[in-house]
């Protein structure tokens, strides 16, 4: 009798889980189908929980010239998701006693200038606390994207430049540091970066659809990258893939990335204690929360999230893990278009059964541009991070520290939405009728920024 009762309970739990998964699948599919119809999403999506894939599906086109649709097997450039694989390679080398994260850069790259290289450790590179300037932010970067530049050549672009700050002092995202880490993997292992990853990560995990992107290689199921411009869809600008290296040169599929996600719960690649160091929140990283080794560590809707996104010519990507609930979502997209919903927020809600509203395009209202004059100024969100508001004719522009300028358009006389990021800004007046602060509405948070004196 007890045995039969236990079977019934188990069956009920199984059916409840299956029905819950079916609901997530239906709602998520409706959400992305809606975005695809609005031309707000083109790519592939995977959601999974408790070891069960709830949705794995493609939306839009992998190649518009041949009308080839996206599918779970479509291969996308990963951009900065690459960084977590570079970090894993470094930690594997440390476990084997071949390096230590506290070692200075000059121990493995002897021609790096000693004046700065002796002060920068591998740990600093992993956590973006080295102070090395980010070479992809240099004014000349756009002009050099088409020329081959392996890691040692790319190193020449930034190694002699002064540091942005004393190593370890603060966080500042730097692709330079991860290109350097990829070079260190090669120096220490004696193998090309991609060969080391293939032999030590992709091969052991059965990730057959992941590798280092090379334009001259015939790669089946490769997605093309596009931008949506004022004149319609255009091919994204060419980028020689020798340049991003350990910072962003890999390609993969959502299903291969799920194999990676599941392996991180095991000791197939590194020991549990090493994995804990990889996802440890070593340094505060602003909107990213905190930063570990190749992963951002944050809290979203009361769930601990370990995630990383990527952006590279024509592609935007994200993998997010919820280790406490063993949940995962991944999206890989191949059409870049300003604006749209906050996919990280909405996919989190979908995964956990919370309410998600279907995206609707924001429509600007007409107001007198003279109102903008009262908003022009500098607003400090936190020390060293300032929003600069300017007026350019009939447009209101905002620019955050070390970020590109973005137009904001009015929803009302005091609330504006960003053309691009999923963010809004409210202008707040004091009791004298003078605007003395803005409030940034982004990612479910309302963050005030005080106006600075002129």
Protein Blocks (a to p, Z undefined) as FASTA:
>chain_A
ZZmmmmmmmmmmmmmmmmmmmmmmmmmmmmmmmmmmnopagcdddddeehiafbdcdehj
fblklopacdfkbccdekjmlmmmmmmmmmmmmmnopacfkbcfklmmmmbcfklmmmpc
fklmmnopnopacfklpfklmmmmmpccdfklmmmmmmmpccfbdehkaccddfklmmmm
mmmmmmmnopafklmmmmmmmmmnopakgccddfklccehiacdddddfkbccddddddf
klnmmnomcccdfklmmmmmmmmmmcklbcfklmmmmmpcfbaghjnopadehiacddee
hiacdddddddehiacdddddfknopacddddfbdceedjdfklmmmmmmnopacddddd
dddddddfklmmmmgccddfbghiacddddehjaccdddehiacdddddfbfkbccdehi
acdddddddfkopafbdcddeehiacddddddZZ
